[in-house]
Amino acid sequence: MKGRYGFDYAQHPHRLTVPLVRRDGAPKRGDFVMDPARVMDVFREASWEEALALAGASLSAIRDRHGKRALAGFGSAKGSNEEAYLFQKLVRTGFGSNNVDHCTRLCHASSVAALLEGIGSGAVSNPVMDVARAQVVIVIGANPTVNHPVAASWIKNAVSNGTKLILADPRRSDLARFAHRFLQFEPDTDVALLNAMMHVIVAEGLVDQDFIASRTIGYEELERNVAAYSPELMAPVCGIDAETIRYVARLYASSKASMILWGMGISQHIHGTDNARCLIALALMTGQIGRPGTGLHPLRGQNNVQGASDAGLIPMMYPDYRRVDDPEAIARFESLWGMPLDRQPGLTVVEVMQAIERGEVRGMYIMGENPAMSDPDAQHAREALAALDHLVVQDIFLTETAYLADVVLPASAFPEKTGTFTNTDRTVQLGRQAIDPPGQARQDLWIIQQMAARLGLDWSYASVADVFDEMRHAMPSIGGITWERLQREDAVTYPCRAEGDPGEPVIFTDGFPTASGRARFVPADIIPAAERPDQDYPVVLITGRQLEHWHTGSMTRRAGVLDAIEPEPVALVHPLDLAAIGAQPGDVVTLASRRGQVSLFARADDGTPRGAVFVPFCYYEAAINKLTRS
């Protein structure tokens, strides 16, 4: 749907077309209500020279007066690989710290942490289309028909050709109609369910002993841990009967090719890393990785979340996931960039907001992110952004975050730029500019370089190709992909280490990129959620996306067809729960947590379990992340 109807936002009349500077005396408040009619009471138009000079001078002054770690930058997974690479380079060399992050912190950070720890790489092992070669596919904590419709099509096609689909999720999504088994487990009980499956595999001798002996370490500790998690003990915890747990475990372990795909239902918990550790252990103990039709695939969210992470838009990682405190990596990038680098990992998105509150971070540069809407505990995030000494926002619309800025720089949408993007299958794709930015808006790559110059950096990139060429010399995983090859072939899958290599759709075939070459089992125990239902707040809140709208809605709600289909904020509630509070579908209901409340229209949805409510977080007039914990 977004591919067909979701691109006219680029010509929306709300597009930023001229730099804006906050008027003297215009207050910044975390509890603002954005009024489009009064924007020019808050901002005035400025020339590019004035806006860039003010932004650069203000951030430089904060750095020089309060130290390098008093600045932070948030990049964008909507931008290109080249933009992500230059943005993180600007923060590390211009600001002087590793305080750079992007939305991955709030989506698959826990998955990447578990993958790096367990198998030495945060990349997917197989492309989505490999489901066609699998006998069994587990989809857990994901709603592909809404969030990954192309992947959902591959899954449906595979099912029609005989693949058995196991769907596991507290919500029953459309994909459940295609499932061989649907496991509607209790919210927050992922580890209990997965450990029970591993218990069965161990107890019934379904492990791949040869694979474990030759390619892994730590199995004995995992075996001891899962011994306490029998299906009979875990059934009342997770809400799935013991025999079903046994059946699914046997099916997954004994198939010739099994694949696991997961989404942010797995990763966005305080035990998200443990959830992913369990999925990794399932694949390792059964040898279901490193072959076509087997493996692990955390479904990526934004169009370039894989590429932005690869390019180093992460506070503890240089490009290609080299630790910022690794002496060898430090030496490599100091040599490449010609500057001394900070040895200390930077602050994450959430930690930056907390550091602002403590007065430790005083200035920020945000490109294409909207933390005033997307951050958990959004009200706290807004108050933090409002407290900054100086905030520079680079975006295509005046988002809720831009409304709190001191300088707003009008940027480019995807059809207005040339650059590469890396999809969930690790395929680096070339996007070519089709139209020009409106008015005085400029391409993001130009803006980043202008900001770098005003922070004292001497860069000389004549084109996007120059940036990509530096990237491939910084990142061995794409070292064999030349700009000329991309222009010729349009897309190349990495790893592609030497020019002429075809690329590797399936990885981990012979070993793992860890120090020992072996994967590691990491046991996990049950950790309860940080906030659980009680007498005062008895309902579980589940947040996510709609098919029609993306993340904070800044683009999709400005796409005519998409907004016409879903124009109003909705809460999806089980029909019996609606009846219990005396409400009808279409009534306005109010949801409250310990942090705030929002009002929206009720929609009956029997896929949402009783005792829970599902709300998309794209509606500024009912910003559901005001209710969630950081």
C-alpha positions in Angstrom: 0.0 0.0 0.0 2.8 2.5 0.9 4.6 1.6 -2.3 1.6 2.3 -4.4 0.1 5.3 -2.6 2.6 6.6 -0.1 4.9 8.9 -2.0 2.9 12.0 -2.8 4.1 13.4 0.6 7.2 14.7 -1.3 5.0 17.4 -2.9 2.9 18.1 0.1 2.3 21.9 0.8 3.7 21.4 4.4 7.2 20.7 3.0 9.9 22.9 4.5 11.2 25.1 1.7 13.3 27.7 3.6 15.6 27.6 6.7 13.9 28.7 9.9 15.4 30.3 13.0 13.5 30.5 16.3 12.4 34.1 17.1 14.0 35.8 20.1 11.8 35.2 23.1 9.8 32.4 21.6 9.6 29.9 24.5 10.3 26.2 24.2 8.0 24.0 26.2 7.8 20.3 26.5 4.0 20.4 26.9 3.5 22.4 23.6 0.5 21.9 21.3 1.8 22.4 17.8 -0.4 25.0 15.9 0.4 25.2 12.2 -1.3 28.5 12.0 1.1 30.1 14.5 4.4 28.6 13.2 5.7 32.0 12.1 5.0 33.4 15.6 7.7 30.9 16.7 10.1 30.9 13.8 11.3 33.4 11.2 12.7 32.7 7.7 16.5 32.9 7.3 19.1 32.5 4.6 21.1 29.3 4.4 24.2 31.2 5.4 22.6 32.7 8.5 21.0 29.4 9.6 24.2 27.3 9.0 26.4 29.9 10.7 24.1 30.1 13.8 23.8 26.3 14.0 27.5 25.7 13.6 28.6 28.5 15.9 26.2 27.5 18.7 27.1 23.8 18.7 30.8 24.6 18.5 30.5 27.0 21.5 28.8 24.3 23.5 31.5 21.8 22.6 34.3 24.2 23.4 32.8 25.4 26.7 31.3 22.2 28.1 33.3 19.5 26.5 32.9 17.1 23.6 30.3 14.9 25.3 28.0 17.8 25.8 26.8 17.3 22.2 24.8 14.5 20.6 23.5 13.6 17.2 20.5 11.5 16.0 20.7 10.3 12.4 18.1 8.8 10.2 17.3 5.3 9.0 15.2 6.9 6.3 18.2 8.5 4.7 20.9 6.9 2.5 23.9 4.9 3.5 26.1 7.8 2.5 24.2 10.3 4.7 24.3 7.9 7.7 28.1 7.4 7.2 28.8 11.1 7.0 26.5 12.0 9.9 28.2 9.6 12.3 31.6 10.7 11.0 30.6 14.4 11.7 29.6 13.5 15.3 32.7 11.5 16.0 35.2 14.0 14.4 33.3 17.3 14.6 31.6 16.9 18.0 34.5 14.6 19.3 32.4 11.9 21.0 30.5 8.8 20.1 27.1 10.3 21.1 25.4 9.3 17.9 22.4 7.1 17.5 19.2 6.5 15.5 15.9 4.6 15.6 17.6 1.2 15.9 17.9 1.9 19.6 14.2 1.7 19.8 13.7 -1.3 17.4 16.2 -4.0 16.9 19.0 -2.9 19.3 18.4 -5.8 21.6 18.3 -8.2 18.6 21.6 -6.9 17.3 23.2 -7.1 20.8 22.2 -10.8 21.1 23.3 -11.5 17.5 26.7 -9.9 18.0 27.2 -11.7 21.3 26.0 -15.1 19.9 27.2 -15.2 16.3 29.4 -12.2 15.9 27.2 -10.4 13.4 24.1 -8.3 13.5 23.1 -9.1 9.9 20.3 -11.5 8.8 21.6 -14.9 7.9 19.3 -15.5 4.9 17.1 -13.4 2.7 13.3 -13.3 3.3 12.7 -15.2 0.1 14.5 -18.2 1.6 11.2 -19.1 3.3 10.3 -20.7 -0.1 13.1 -23.2 0.6 12.1 -23.9 4.2 10.0 -26.7 5.4 9.1 -24.9 8.7 9.0 -21.1 9.3 8.5 -19.6 12.7 7.3 -16.0 12.7 7.3 -14.5 16.3 6.6 -11.0 17.6 6.0 -9.7 14.1 3.0 -8.7 11.9 4.4 -9.0 8.4 1.2 -8.3 6.5 1.1 -4.8 8.1 4.8 -4.0 8.6 6.6 -6.1 5.9 4.0 -6.8 3.2 6.5 -8.0 0.7 7.9 -10.5 3.2 4.4 -11.5 4.0 3.8 -12.3 0.3 6.8 -14.6 0.3 5.6 -16.3 3.4 2.0 -16.8 2.0 3.5 -18.2 -1.3 5.7 -20.6 0.7 2.7 -21.8 2.7 0.7 -22.4 -0.5 3.7 -24.6 -1.7 3.7 -26.7 1.5 5.8 -24.9 4.0 4.4 -25.1 7.6 4.1 -21.7 9.2 4.2 -21.4 13.0 2.9 -18.0 14.1 3.6 -16.9 17.7 2.3 -13.6 19.0 0.0 -12.2 21.8 -2.1 -10.6 19.0 -3.8 -12.7 16.3 -2.8 -11.0 13.0 -4.0 -11.7 9.5 -1.1 -14.2 8.9 -2.8 -16.5 11.5 -5.2 -17.6 8.7 -2.2 -19.2 6.9 -0.6 -20.7 10.0 -0.2 -24.5 10.6 -0.2 -23.6 14.3 -0.9 -20.2 15.9 0.6 -19.8 19.4 -1.3 -16.8 21.1 0.9 -16.7 24.2 0.4 -14.3 27.1 2.2 -11.0 26.7 5.7 -10.8 28.2 6.2 -14.6 28.4 8.4 -15.1 25.3 11.3 -16.6 27.3 9.0 -19.1 29.1 7.7 -20.4 25.7 11.0 -20.6 24.0 12.9 -22.2 26.9 10.1 -24.8 27.0 10.6 -25.6 23.3 14.4 -26.0 24.0 13.6 -28.2 26.9 11.7 -30.6 24.6 14.5 -30.5 22.0 17.1 -31.4 24.6 15.0 -34.0 26.5 13.9 -35.8 23.3 17.4 -35.9 21.8 16.5 -33.7 18.8 19.7 -31.6 19.1 22.3 -31.6 16.3 25.3 -32.9 18.2 27.7 -32.6 15.3 26.8 -29.0 14.7 27.1 -28.2 18.5 30.4 -29.9 18.8 32.0 -28.4 15.7 30.6 -24.9 15.6 29.4 -23.7 19.0 30.5 -23.1 22.6 28.5 -23.0 25.8 25.9 -25.6 25.1 26.3 -27.4 28.5 25.3 -24.3 30.4 22.2 -23.8 28.2 21.2 -27.5 28.6 21.4 -27.1 32.4 19.3 -23.9 32.2 16.4 -25.2 30.1 16.1 -28.4 32.3 13.9 -26.3 34.6 11.6 -25.2 31.9 9.4 -28.2 31.1 6.3 -27.5 28.9 4.1 -28.7 31.8 5.6 -26.0 34.1 5.6 -23.2 31.4 2.1 -23.9 30.0 0.3 -22.0 32.7 2.8 -19.2 32.4 2.7 -18.6 28.7 -0.9 -19.8 28.1 0.1 -22.5 25.5 -0.7 -26.1 26.3 2.2 -28.5 26.9 1.4 -30.8 24.0 1.3 -27.9 21.5 4.7 -26.7 22.7 6.1 -30.2 22.3 4.6 -30.6 18.8 6.0 -27.2 17.6 9.5 -27.9 19.1 9.6 -31.3 17.4 8.5 -29.9 14.1 11.1 -27.1 14.1 14.0 -29.4 15.2 13.3 -32.3 12.9 12.6 -30.5 9.7 15.3 -30.5 7.0 15.2 -26.7 6.8 13.7 -24.4 9.4 13.8 -20.6 9.5 12.9 -18.0 12.2 11.8 -14.5 11.5 11.0 -12.0 14.2 10.0 -8.4 14.7 9.9 -5.8 17.5 7.4 -7.8 19.5 10.5 -9.8 20.4 13.0 -6.9 20.9 11.1 -4.1 22.6 11.1 -5.4 26.2 13.5 -5.1 29.0 14.2 -8.8 28.3 14.4 -8.2 24.5 18.0 -9.4 24.3 17.0 -12.5 26.2 14.2 -13.2 23.8 16.6 -13.0 20.8 19.2 -15.1 22.7 16.5 -17.9 22.9 15.8 -17.7 19.2 19.5 -17.9 18.4 19.9 -20.9 20.7 17.0 -22.7 19.1 18.7 -22.3 15.7 22.2 -23.3 17.0 21.1 -26.4 19.0 19.3 -27.8 16.0 21.8 -26.8 13.3 19.2 -24.7 11.6 21.5 -22.0 10.3 24.1 -21.6 7.6 22.1 -23.3 4.8 19.5 -22.2 2.3 16.0 -22.2 3.9 17.4 -22.2 7.4 18.6 -19.4 9.7 17.7 -16.2 11.6 16.0 -13.1 10.1 15.1 -10.1 12.3 12.8 -8.3 10.0 14.0 -4.7 9.7 11.7 -1.8 10.0 12.7 1.5 8.3 13.8 1.3 4.7 17.5 1.8 5.6 17.7 0.6 9.2 20.1 -2.1 8.1 22.3 0.3 6.2 22.3 3.0 8.8 23.5 0.5 11.4 26.1 -1.0 9.1 27.4 2.6 8.4 28.1 3.2 12.1 25.1 5.2 13.3 25.4 3.5 16.6 27.0 4.9 19.8 29.2 1.9 20.6 30.1 0.8 17.0 32.1 2.2 14.1 31.1 1.2 10.6 30.8 -2.6 10.1 30.2 -3.1 13.8 33.7 -2.5 15.1 33.7 -1.6 18.8 34.6 2.0 19.5 36.8 0.8 22.5 38.7 -1.7 20.4 42.3 -0.5 19.9 42.6 -2.0 16.5 39.4 -0.4 15.3 40.4 3.0 16.8 43.7 2.9 15.0 42.0 2.0 11.7 39.5 4.8 11.8 41.9 7.4 13.2 44.1 6.6 10.2 41.2 6.8 7.8 39.7 10.0 9.1 42.9 11.7 10.1 41.8 12.7 13.6 42.0 11.3 17.2 38.8 9.6 18.3 37.0 9.2 21.6 37.6 5.8 23.3 34.4 5.8 25.3 31.1 4.4 23.9 28.5 7.1 23.4 25.0 7.5 24.8 22.0 5.8 23.3 18.8 7.7 22.4 17.2 7.1 25.8 20.4 7.8 27.7 20.8 11.1 25.8 17.4 12.3 27.1 18.4 11.4 30.6 21.8 13.2 30.2 20.0 16.4 29.0 17.9 16.2 32.2 21.2 16.1 34.3 22.7 19.0 32.3 25.4 16.8 30.7 24.1 17.1 27.1 23.4 20.7 26.1 23.2 20.7 22.3 21.9 18.3 19.6 21.8 17.9 15.8 18.9 15.7 14.7 18.5 14.6 11.1 15.3 13.0 10.0 14.3 11.7 13.4 11.2 12.6 15.5 12.0 11.6 19.1 9.3 13.9 20.4 6.9 11.4 19.0 8.8 8.1 18.7 10.7 8.0 22.0 9.1 6.0 24.8 7.9 8.3 27.6 7.5 10.9 24.9 6.5 13.7 27.3 9.9 13.2 29.1 11.6 13.3 25.7 9.9 16.6 24.8 10.8 18.2 28.0 14.4 17.1 27.5 14.5 18.5 24.0 13.0 21.8 25.2 15.7 22.1 27.8 18.6 22.0 25.4 20.7 25.1 25.0 20.7 24.6 21.2 18.8 22.2 18.9 19.4 21.9 15.2 16.8 19.8 13.2 17.2 18.8 9.6 14.0 17.5 8.1 11.4 17.7 5.3 8.5 18.7 7.6 8.1 20.7 10.7 7.8 17.7 13.0 7.0 17.7 16.7 10.8 17.6 17.2 11.5 20.5 14.8 8.9 22.6 16.6 11.3 22.6 19.6 14.4 23.5 17.5 16.5 26.7 17.4 17.4 26.2 13.8 15.4 24.1 11.2 17.2 23.1 8.0 14.9 22.1 5.0 16.1 18.7 3.6 15.4 16.3 0.8 12.9 13.4 0.5 14.1 10.1 -1.1 13.1 10.8 -4.7 15.2 14.0 -4.5 18.6 12.4 -3.9 21.0 9.8 -5.3 22.4 7.3 -2.8 22.4 3.7 -1.6 20.0 1.9 0.7 20.5 -1.5 2.3 17.4 -3.6 2.7 16.5 -6.3 5.2 18.2 -8.9 3.0 21.6 -7.2 3.1 21.1 -6.0 -0.5 22.8 -2.6 -1.2 20.5 -0.8 -3.7 21.2 2.3 -5.7 18.4 5.0 -5.6 18.6 7.6 -8.3 17.3 11.2 -8.1 14.1 11.7 -9.9 13.0 15.2 -8.9 14.4 18.3 -7.3 13.9 19.5 -3.7 11.2 22.2 -3.4 12.1 25.9 -2.9 15.3 26.4 -1.1 15.4 22.8 0.4 18.7 21.1 -0.1 19.9 17.5 -0.3 20.9 16.1 3.1 24.4 15.2 2.0 25.1 18.8 1.1 23.7 20.0 4.5 25.8 17.6 6.5 28.9 18.7 4.7 28.1 22.4 5.3 27.6 21.7 9.0 30.9 19.8 9.1 32.7 22.8 7.6 31.2 25.0 10.3 32.4 22.6 13.0 36.0 22.9 11.7 36.2 19.8 9.5 37.9 19.9 6.1 36.0 17.6 3.9 36.1 17.4 0.1 33.6 15.1 -1.4 32.8 16.0 -5.0 29.9 13.5 -5.3 27.9 10.8 -3.6 30.3 8.3 -5.3 33.2 9.8 -3.4 31.4 9.1 -0.1 30.5 5.6 -1.1 34.1 4.9 -2.1 35.3 5.9 1.3 32.6 3.8 2.9 33.7 0.7 1.1 37.3 1.2 2.2 36.0 1.6 5.8 33.7 -1.4 5.6 35.2 -4.8 4.5 31.7 -6.3 4.2 31.0 -4.0 1.1 34.6 -3.7 0.0 34.0 -5.4 -3.3 31.0 -3.2 -4.3 32.1 -0.3 -6.5 30.0 2.6 -7.5 30.4 1.6 -11.2 29.0 -1.8 -10.4 26.0 -0.4 -8.6 25.3 1.8 -11.6 25.5 -1.2 -13.8 23.7 -3.8 -11.7 21.5 -1.6 -9.5 21.8 -3.9 -6.4 24.5 -6.1 -4.8 24.1 -8.3 -1.7 26.9 -8.2 0.9 29.2 -9.7 2.2 31.0 -8.8 -1.0 34.7 -8.4 0.0 36.6 -8.3 -3.2 35.7 -6.7 -6.6 34.0 -9.3 -8.7 32.6 -11.3 -5.9 28.9 -12.2 -6.5 27.9 -11.5 -2.9 26.5 -14.0 -0.4 22.7 -14.2 0.2 23.2 -17.0 2.8 26.0 -16.5 5.4 27.5 -18.5 8.3 27.8 -21.5 6.0 31.2 -22.6 7.3 31.8 -20.5 10.4 30.8 -17.5 12.4 32.6 -14.1 12.5 33.5 -14.4 16.2 37.0 -14.5 17.6 36.9 -18.3 17.9 34.8 -18.9 14.7 32.2 -20.5 16.8 28.8 -19.4 17.9 27.9 -19.0 21.6 24.9 -20.2 23.5 23.7 -17.7 26.1 21.0 -19.0 28.6 18.1 -16.8 29.5 15.8 -16.8 32.5 12.4 -15.2 33.0 12.5 -11.5 33.9 9.2 -9.8 34.5 8.2 -6.6 32.7 9.3 -3.4 34.5 5.6 -2.5 34.9 2.9 -5.2 35.1 -0.9 -5.0 35.2 -2.3 -4.3 38.7 -5.6 -3.3 40.2 -5.2 0.4 39.3 -3.9 -0.2 35.7 -5.2 -3.7 34.8 -4.8 -3.5 31.0 -1.7 -4.4 28.9 -0.8 -1.8 26.3 0.7 -3.0 23.0 1.9 -0.4 20.5 3.0 -0.8 16.9 2.2 0.4 13.4 -0.7 0.3 10.9 -0.5 -0.8 7.3 -1.4 2.7 6.2 0.9 4.7 8.5 4.5 4.6 9.4 6.2 5.4 12.7 5.3 8.9 13.7 3.1 9.6 10.6 5.1 12.7 9.5 5.2 11.4 5.9 2.3 8.9 5.6 -0.3 11.2 7.2 0.7 13.6 4.4 0.1 11.0 1.7 -3.4 11.6 0.4 -4.7 8.1 -0.1 -3.2 6.7 3.1 -4.6 9.4 5.3 -8.0 9.1 3.7 -8.1 5.4 4.6 -6.9 5.9 8.2 -7.5 9.6 9.2 -8.2 9.2 12.9 -6.4 7.8 16.0 -7.8 4.4 17.0 -7.4 1.9 19.8 -8.0 -1.7 19.0 -9.9 -3.5 21.8 -11.5 -6.9 22.0 -15.3 -6.6 21.5 -16.0 -8.2 24.9 -13.7 -5.7 26.6 -15.5 -2.9 24.8 -18.8 -4.2 25.9 -17.6 -4.6 29.5 -17.0 -0.8 29.7 -20.2 0.0 28.0 -18.6 1.3 24.8 -19.4 0.8 21.1 -17.0 0.7 18.2 -16.4 4.3 17.2 -16.9 5.7 20.7 -14.1 7.9 22.1 -12.2 6.1 24.9 -9.5 7.4 27.1 -6.4 5.4 28.0 -4.3 6.3 31.0 -1.0 5.2 32.5 1.1 6.5 35.3 2.6 9.0 32.9 -0.4 10.5 31.1 -3.5 9.9 29.1 -4.8 10.1 25.5 -8.2 9.9 24.0 -9.0 8.0 20.7 -11.7 6.2 18.8 -12.4 2.6 19.8 -12.3 -0.1 17.2 -13.4 -3.7 17.9 -10.7 -6.2 17.1 -11.0 -9.8 18.2 -7.3 -10.4 17.3 -6.3 -8.3 20.3 -6.4 -10.5 23.4 -8.8 -9.7 26.2 -7.2 -7.5 28.8 -5.0 -5.7 26.3 -5.3 -2.8 23.9 -3.4 -2.1 20.7 -2.6 1.5 19.6 -0.5 2.7 16.7 2.0 5.4 17.7 1.7 7.6 14.6 -1.0 10.0 15.8 0.3 13.3 17.2 -3.1 14.2 18.5 -3.1 11.0 20.6 0.6 10.3 21.0 0.6 6.9 22.7 4.3 7.0 23.6 3.3 9.6 26.2 2.0 6.6 28.2 5.0 4.3 27.9 8.1 3.9 30.0 11.6 4.7 28.7 
